[in-house]
């Protein structure tokens, strides 16, 4: 609600008896989740909780922040060290969570110990939740030490499906519990406004919707009777009761809080070096919605206050606004957060500050509310040529990102401007760098691209600067076959062209494309149904990609292995592919935390799940219509085929046909040969279901025209059950008889994926069962007939804890008494 120090006693936070009882139950539950949107008083509730339990338990508080994730992890480890030194030091040694160490971290967290009753408060947890693996989430929900009680405060709380049963045993406090009713508001206001009536309280409730922060601000801004003046939102209330009452200097001191999730006094002094620290401390003490953590020396502004201050900052005098955004951008850059630095610089159109950055790994990155390619396009249009001439490599990097987002017109404009600058300078190295990027203009012709890279290397005679080793090869598209297979019947020749061209590309980039040509050959073998050869090449490509630190090829190798395993109906092989995907492809240090890494992982899963018809497990963004989402970029083009599969299985055949036809009309760099190959098969399936046999046969004929020259039988084998009716057509048999015979001769038919479940192959906690170790132990003893006190004595826990465990077991197993438990878990 409010910062306690900012209010007199009569304005102290108010808690209903309902909420107080739930908070006091924390000590009886291993895990409590406080879940509600911003403004419902979660942090204030935790403050109250801390005060209530101080005499009985040690309370330790950690607040998650978006910025400076490395420092945030260190603070978490330090918090743990305060009650379990050994585990805290071990967590710090293991390092920030990633897909490789998540299980190890989960085991450490599950094993946390404490000597006395201890409450670990995890505030602002939604910042961390999306970045934590299921193993870590599971460990937080199942602490082994009975004296440790974990409290998670978050704007939203969701867990993987494999952990959903864990939610039954959680003490949950929702926004309904935190919100104030009209009766609560009347009782709250009567602490200082005894004349308030129930009708007045109802009016306040309707204007605030029971949000505690809004109610508290209303109390400070109401008239002498305790009635608010009209229907005012949070921003209006903050203005009236707090911000407008500050001096202009004090208002300026608070504005930087708009741009940071956590602020130290030192940071404020860097922005305002002439302001005494005592003035800053006193101002913050009087400010609502700012929490101070004395152990870390950090101020945490509430998200509602940040939104309010951001609106005031954006309307501040231009000079002040610019100075604050520029200083904030520098601070974010010091922390290694390039995206937030660009966001600050872009807010004040500081283009040169952006161009001075490395501009690496920004595909799919959001700059505030807009994708980075929007920023790049705006800079090409508005930034003076003389500024670009000082940052020539960055200009070429903008061209790279525009091409990656399929803004080919933007790419052409950037390249034209760069060529003019290079020619005017007379600098041959600038021209050589331009030639490296110009190779993409020949895409998808591998031979032509290779010739351009050869000329670029001859001009430079050294590694280029424009392609960063930390940038995924070819914009992160995980299929070399998808990108480069442009000439039916020349599949092997394209592989040789790609191999020759990458010789020069690798010279220009210190081996940046390691394994890409091998991956192409493996994918081609897979499409031919030559799975043994394809598997060998996939492993070889994966190994080469690891040596080259190349995530694109690593993801591609994992995806190929998964596709091979599905084609063979090989569950173990699919498990290994998923493990490779999670623990190698997605674990490159320079990719951690980037939007690109998350999308590449999602794309891999989407393609595998689509192939297995596990459409309910595909990320929501991949199943949105093109009109509903921003550019997929070249990396995400493959997911369009998953979208087609999805709408076909929704039985929206006309919609699918319309979408496919629209897709085929696109630029051939978007609707390439492989896209048409898949699209024609989709057209054939839809028309067949709609009883348009002639159109279905025409589409299948075109698909076979693409497939036959290189004997690409795999997809036809996969869909043989549904396509074999069409393949009996005399016209098709006359034209493609040998190809059809080869498809039909494959002995082991691809039977579909009904027996495979992709979710079972996701990284799981050590216990895939719905019951935890301790719950299973208690349940088995109860099934043998032991009474509660006997179970408690046997495993050294209290009888009340046994009752709690059994209640949870009954809920998870959907039973209501011990007798049914004995039937389910017979000794």
N, C-alpha and C positions, 0 to 999 in steps of 0.2 A: 504494500500500500504506500506508505510514506516512510521516509527516513525518520526513525524515532527521534533523533536529535533535533529534527527540524520542527517538531510539534511540542506544544505545551502538554502537560499531563492530560488535560481534558480531551485532547485530540489523539491520544495514544491509539494504536490499532485496536480494532474491535473484533472479537471472535465469538461466533455463536456457540452455544453449548454443543450443538451437533458437530461442528468442526473441532472444537476443543477435545471432545471425546475421541475423535478419529486420530488426532495428533498424539494424544496420550497413549494410544494403542500401539504406537511405533515400537515401544520397548518389548512388546509381546510378539512382534512379527519379524521374521528375518529380513523381509524387503517391503518397503513402502514406496508406492509411486504416486507422486503429486502431479497430476496432469491437467493443464488448463492453458488457454491462450494468455498472451501477455495482458497484464492489468488485473488479473484475478487474485493477486496477492500471494503467489507461491513463495516468493522470497521472504515476505513478511511473516508468513506462516512458519517458515524455517527459522527465522529469528526468534519467534515465540517458542518454537520447539526447543531451540538451543537453550533459552532461558529456563524453561521448565525442567529440563533434564540435567542441568549443570551439577546439582548436588548428587545426582544418582548415577550419572554416566559421563564419560569423556565424549565430547562432541567435536568432530573435525569437519571442516567445511572446505569444499573445492568447487570452484566455478569454472565451467568450460567457456572458452572464448574462441571465436573464429580465427582471429589473427594470431600469428606466431605460434603455430601448433607445436613446434619443438619445445618452446619455453613452457607452453601449457602442459605438455606431458611431464616436463621436469617438475612443475608445481604439483601435479597429481602424485608423482612418486614421492615428493617431499612430504605431502599430506599423509600418505600411507606410512611413511617412515616414522611419523610422530607416534604411532601406536604399534607398528610392526617394522622395526628397523631393517631386519634382514630381508623381508619381502620388498620393502621400498627400494633398497639398494639393488636388489636383483632386477626389479622392474626397470630401474634406471639403466642398468647394464644391458638389458635386452634391447632397449630402445623403443622409439615410438611405434605403436601398432601398425603392422602391415600384414599382407596376406601370407607371409612366410612365418612370422613369429606369433601369430594370433593365438594358436593353440597353447604355446608355451606361456604367453601372458595370461590366458584363461586359467591355466593350472595354478599359476602363482596367485591370482586374485581369488580363486576358489579356496585356496589354502591359507588365506589371511587369518592371523590369530591375534587375540588381544587378551590381556590379563583380567580386565574388568569390563563391565558393560560399556560398549562403545557404539556411537552412532556416527556413521560416515555420510555426510550430506553432499550429494552430487547435484549442484544447481546448474541450470541452463544446459541440461543434458542433451537437448535436441541438437546442439552444435556438434557433439561427438557421435551421436547415435548412428548417423548415416555412414560414418567412417569406421565403425567397429564391426568386426566379424562376429558371426553367430556364436563362436566359441567364447568370446569375451562377454557378450551379452548374457549368455547362459551362466557364466561364472558369477556375474553380478547378481543374477536372480537366484543363485543357489550357494550362498556362502556356507562353508563347512562349519565355521566356528559359531556356536550358539550364542555367544556373547556379542557378536558383531551384528549390527542392524544397519542395513543400507537404505538410505532414503534418496530416491531419484526424483528431482523436480524438473519438469520438462513441459514444453508447449504441446508436444505430441509424443506418444509412446506406442511403438509398434515393434513386433518381434517377428523373426522368420517363422514360417509355418511349423517347422520342426520343434519350435519352442512354445507354441501357442498354449499348450497344456500347462505350462509353468505359470500362466497368469492367474490360475485358480487360487494359488496359495498366496497371492500378493495382497497386502493391505492397500487398497486403492482410495485415493482422494481425488475427486473429479471437480470440474468447474462448478457443477451443481452444489457440491459440498462447500466450495469456497465462496460462491456468490451469496450476497446478503438478501434476505427476503424483506418485504415491507415491514414486518414486525421486528426483524433484526435492525433495520435502519432506524425505526422509531426508538428502540432501546439505545442504540448508539448515539443518536442525536440528543437524547434526554440527558446524557452526561454533562452537556453544557447548555442545552436549549430545552428546559423542562416543559415549555408550552407546546411543543410539537404534537400534532394530532396524527391519528392513523391515516387520515386523508392526505396530510402533508407528506407522510412517509411513502404512501402509494405514489404520489406525484414524483417524489425523488426517485423511487424505484423505476418508474417508467422512463425518466430522463437519463438514468445511469445504467439501466438493465441489471442492477445489482452488482456491477463491477466494484470491488472494494476500493480500487484506486480512485474511481470517479466519485464514489460516495464520500471518501475522505476529502477530496478536493472540493466537493460541493459543500461540505461542512465548513470549510475554511472560507468559502465565498458566499455563504448564505446571509440573509438579512437577520435582524435581531430576533425574529420569531423562529429562526432555524429553517426557513423555507427557501429553496434555491430560486434564483431569478431567471426563470425561463428554462428552455431545453438547451443545454450547452454541452458540447462534446468535450473530450479530454483536452484537446489543444486549447479550446476557448477557456476552460477552467485553469489550465496551467498559465495561460496568459494573465487572467484576471487575478488569481490568488497568489501568483509567485513571480513570473518572469517580468511583467510590466512594472512590478514594484522594485525591481533592481535598478541600479545605476547603469548607464551605458557601458562603463568599464566592467562591471560585474557580469553583464550580459555577454560581453565579448569573451570573458574568461571561461564561460560555460560552453561556448559554441564548439570547441574541439571535441567535446564529448559526443557530438553527432557522428563522428567518423571513426571512433574506436570502441570496441567492446570492453576494453580494459585500459585504464589510463593511470600512469604513475605521476607523482608530483613532479618528477624530473622532466617528463614529457611536456607537462604544462609550462614549466619554467623555460623550456627550449622555445616554445611558441611565444611566451610572454616573459622575456628575460628581465624586464624592469619591474615586475610585480613581486613584492615580498611573499615568501612562502606562507607566512601567517595569514595574509589576506586570502590566499587561495584556500587554505584549510578552513577558515571561518565561513567562506562562501559555500563550500561544499557541505559543511556541517548544517547549514540552513536550507540546503537544497533538497527537494523531494526526489524520490526515485533514483537515488545514488547510494549504493552500498559500499562500505569501506572494509577491506580485509587487512587488519593491522599486521597479521603475520607475514603477508606478502607485500604490504605497502601499496596496494592496488585499489583503485576506485572502479566500481562496476556500474555503469549507467544502465538503467532499465530501458528496454527496447522502446517503450512508449515515449520516454524522455528523449531518446535518440531521434525518433521520428519527428517529434515536436521541434527539437533543436535543428534538425536538418532543414526543416521548412523555414525556420528563422535564418539559418545560415545562407540558404539560397536567396533570401531577400535582403541580406546584409549589404552594406556599401561594397562596391566592386573591389576596392583595394583590400579591405578586410577579408572578404570572401576568398579572394585569390591567395592571399598570404596564408590563410588557414588551410586551404586545400593543398597548396604546394608543400607546406610543412608536413601535413599529414601524409602526402604521397612519399615524401622522403623517409618518414618514419616507417611506413609500410615496406619500402624498398630495403631499408636496413634489416628488416625482419625476414627478408627473402620472399615477400608476398608481392609478386609482380602484378598480378591481376588487380589487387586493391590499390596499388600505386597508380596503375593506369586509370582506374576508376576515378581517383582523386584528380589526377591531371586532366582527364577528359572533362570533368565537371566545369573546369574553368578554361577549357579549350587550350590548354598548355601543350600544343602539338610537339614542340621541340623537346620538351621533357619526355614525352612518350617515345619519340624517335631516338632519344639517347639511351633507351633501354635495350636489352638484348633481343626482345621480341621473339621468344622461343616458346614452343609448345602451347600455342594459344588457340588452336582449333577447338571449337565448341565452348570456349571461355565466354562468360558473361561479364560485360563491363557495366556494372549497375544492372539495368534492365535490358540492355541491348547486347547482341552478339558482337564479338570483336570485329568481324568483317564489316559491320556497320560503321564502326569507328574508323577502320582502314579506308573504307570508301569515302567517308567524309573528309578524311585527311588528304586523300588524293585530289579531291575536288577543291579544297580550301587552303591547303598549306602552300606557302610561296615556294617557288622552285629553288630560290637561293638557300632556303632552310633544308630542302631535300639534298641539295648538292653537298651540304656539310654532313649529312647522314645518309649517304648513298646506299649503304648495305641495308639500312632499315627500310628504305624505299622499296628495294627488291624483296625484302621480307614481307612487306605489305602486299606486294604482287603475289607472293607465294600463298598467303592466307586467303586472298580473294579467289585464286584459282581453286584452292582446297574447298572453298564454300560454293564452288560452281558459279561464281560471278565472273564469267569469262570476259564480259565487257569491261568490268573493273580491272581485271588482270591486264587486258590489252592497253587500257589507258595508263596504268602504272608503268608498264613496260615501255610504252611510247615515250613517256616523260623521262624515264631512266635512260633510254637510249640517247635522247637529246642532251641530257646532262653529261653522259659519258663522252659523246662525240665532241661537245663543246670544250670539255676539259682536255681532250687529247691524251688522256691517261689510258694506256692499254690494259692495265690491270682492272680498271673500272669496266672497260668493255668486256674483258674476260669474265668478270663476275656476272655481268648482264647476260652473257652467252650461256652461263650455267643455268640461269633461270629461264632463258628463252627456250631451252630444250623442252619445257612443258608445253609449248605451243604446238609441238608435233605429236602430243599424246593423242591416241594410244598406240601410235606406230613405233614399236620398240627399235626398229632399225634406224628410223629418222632421228629419234631421240638420242640414240647412241652416237650417231654422226655429229650431232650438235655438241654432245659432251666431249667428244674427241677434239673438236675445234676449240672448245673452251679450255681444255687442258693444255693444248698446244699454245694458246695465248697466255695462260697463267704460269704454266710450268711449276705449279705448287698447289697445295690444297686450297680450296676456295674458302671464303669467309661467309658467304651467303647461306650455305646449308649447315646448320648446326648439328653436331653429333648427338645432341639431345632432342632432335626432332624426329618423330617416327617417319620412316621411309614412305614415300608416295602417299603422304597425307594421312597415313594410318589405315589405308585400305588393306584388309588382311588376306585378300585373294589376288595373287599375281595373275592367275588365269582369268579372273573376272576383269582385271584391268587391261591386259595386253592381248587376249585372244581376239584378234580383229579380222583374221582372214581364214575362213573355213578351208580345211584341207592343208593348211600350212602350220599346223600346231607345233610340229617338231622344229620347223624353220624359225618360227617366232621364238622358241626357246633358245635357239642358237643366236638369234639376233639380240635377244635380251642379255644373254651371257656375254657377248662381245661388247655391247654397249656399257654394261656395268663394270667392265674392266676400267674404263675411263672415269665413270662415275665414282668408283671406289678410290681411284687415284686422287680425284678432286675432293673426296670427303673422308680420307683415311679409313676406307673399308666400310662406309656407312650402310651399304646395302648387302652386307654379308648374308648369304644364304637365299637371297630373293630369287635368283635364277633356278636354284635347286627346288625351291618351293613351287615354282611354276611347273617344273617337270613332274613333280609329285602330284600336283593337282590334275595335270593332263592325264597321267597314268590312272588316277582315281576315276576320272570321267570315262576312261576306256574300260573300267572294270578290272584293271590290273592292280589289285589291292596290295599284294605282297610287295611289288615294286614301289607303289605309292607310299606304303608304310615306311619302307627303308629310306626313301627320299625325304619323307616328313621328319624323321629323326635326324637325318643329316642336316637338313635346313635348320631345325631347331638348335642343333649343336653350333652350327656356324653363326646363327643369330646371337647366341649367348656370347660367343667370342667377340662379336662386333657390337654387343650391347644394343641390339636392334629390336625394339618391342614389336614393330609391325610383323616381322618375319616370325618372331616367337609366337605371337597370337595366331598367325596364319598356320604355323606348324601344328599348334594345339587344335585349331579348328579342323584342319585336314585329318588329323588322327581321330577326332571325334566323328567326323563324317564317315571315315572308313569303318570305324567300330559300329556305327549305326547300320551301315550297309551290310555288315557281316552279322548283325544282331549279336554283337560281342559286348556284353555288359561290362566285363572286366576291362576291356580295352577302352570303353567309354569312361569308366571311372578314372583310368590313368590319364586320359585326355583332359578331363575336368581338373584333375590334380595338377597337371602341367600348366593348364590355363591359369589356375589360381595361384600356384606357388612359384612359377617362373615367369610366364608371360606378363603377368600383372604386377610384378614385384621389382621392376627397375627403380632404383632410388630416385632418379631425376624425374620419374613420371608420377611419383606418389603425390596424392592430393590434387592432381590436375583433372580438369574436366575431360581431357582427352583419354586418360587412362580409364576413367569410369565408363565412357562411351565405348571404348574398344572392348572392354569386358562385357558390356551389355550387348554389343553387336555379336560377339562370339556366341553368347548364350542364346540370343535371338535366333541365330541361324541354326544352331543345334536343336533348339526346342521346336522351331518351325518344321525341321526335317522329321522330327519325332511326333509332330502334331500335338505337342504340349502347348497349345496356343494360350491357355490360361496362365502360363508361367512367363510369357513374354512381357518385357517392360512396357508400361502403358504408352510411353512416348513412341515406341516402334509401331504401335497399332493405331496411332492417330492418322487420320487422313492427311495428305500433303497440304491441304488448305488450312489445316488446324495447327500446323507446326512450322517452325522456322526451318531454314535449309538443313538438310541432313548432312550436307557436305559429301565429298567423294567417298569418304570413309564409311558413311552410313547408307550409301546407295543400295547395297545388297539387301538391307532390311525392307526395301519396297516389296521384295518377293515374299517376305513373311507377311506383309500387310495384305498382299493379294491372296495368299493362302488363308489368312484370317477371314476376309470377307467372303471367300468362296465357302468356307465352312460355316459361315453365318447364313448360307444359302442366298446371298445377295448376288446372284449371277450376272444380272444386267449391270449392276454397279461395278462388279469386277471387270466386266468387258469394257465398260466406259473408261475405267481407270487405266486398263492396259493399253487401250487405243491412244489415250492421251499421253501415256508414258512413251509409247513408240514414236510419237510425233516430236519428241524433244530433240535437242542437240545430240548428235551422235556420241559426244563425249559423255553424255548422261545415259542415253538409250543406246548402249553399245551392242556388239554382237552377242555377248552372253545374255544381256538383258532380253534381247529379241528371242533368243533360244528358249529361255524360261517362259517368256510372255506367250509365245505361240503354243506352248503346251498348255498354259492356263486358258488360252482362248479355246483350244480344242476341248478341254474338260468342260468348260462352261457351256459351249454350244452343244456338246453331246447331251448334257443334262437337260438342256432346253429343247432337245429333239430337233436340233438343226444339224443333221448329219453331214450335209454337204459342206457347210462352213467349218465344222469340226475337222473334216478330212483335209480341207484346204490348209488349215492351221497346222495340222500334224505333218502335212507334206512339207510345209516351210520349215518346221522344226527339224525334220529329217534331212532336208537339204543342207542345213547347218551342221547336223550331227554326222551324217554318213561319211563325208570325206575323211574325217579323223576317227571314225568309229567310236563316237561318244555315246556309248550304250547305257551308261550308269543310270541316268535319270529315267530312261524308258523302262529299265528293269524295275526301278523303284515303283513306277506307276503302271506296271504291266497289267495288273488286275483290272484297272479301269480303262486302260487304253487298248487292250487286246481286241475289243469289239471293233474299234476303228481300224486296227491293223489287219483285219480280215478283208478290207476293201481291195477289190481287184486292181484299182488304179494305183493304190499305194504298194501293193505286192509287186505289180509290174515294174514300178519305178524304183522301189527300195527293197526288193525281195530279199537280197542277201543280208541287208542290215536287219530287217525284221526277223529273219531266221536266226541271226546271231543273238538278238534280244530274247527270242523265245527259247533258245537252246540253253540259256543259263539255268542250271539245275535247281539251285536254291533260290526260290522266289523271295523277293522282299515282301514280307507279310504285313508290313505296317509296324506300328510301335505300341500296340496296346499293352504289351507285357513290360514295356520299359517306362520308367517314370524318372524324368530328369531331376525332379526335386530330391530323389533319393541319392543323387550323386553330388549334390551340393556339399561343401564342407559342413560337417555336423559336429555337434558336441560329442564327447566320449560316450554319452548315453542316448542312443536314438529312441529308447523307449520313453513313454510318457512319464514314468516314475523316476525320481532321482534315486541315487544309491541308498540314501537313508530311508526314503519312503518305501522302496522295495524291501529293504531289510525289515522294517516294521511290519509291512504287509505280510511277508512270508511267515514271520513269527506269529502274527495274529491268525493266519490261515492254519497254523499248526495247533491253535487252540489256546495259546498263552493269553493271560489277562494283561490289562494295561500295566499294572504294577510289576508283573513278572517281566514284561518286555523292557520296561524302564530299568529294572535291575540288571537284566541281561546285557544291555548295550550302554549302560551308564548315562542315561538321560533322565529328565524329570518325567513324572507321569503325565503332567500337563502337556509336555512336548509330544509325548506319544499320542495323546488325544488330538493335538493339532495335526500331526502327520496323518493319522487315520482319517480325519475329516477331509484332508486334501486328497488322500487316496480314493475315498468314496466319491468325491466330486469328479476326479479324473477318470475313474472307471465307470461312472454313471450308475452306482449302486447305492443302496441305502442302509445296508446292515452287514454285520460281520459274517453271517451265514453265506451270503452271496460271494463275499470275498474268498471264503474257503473253497467255493465251487470254482472260482476263476483261477485261484493260485493253489491248486492241490499240491501238497508236499510230495 
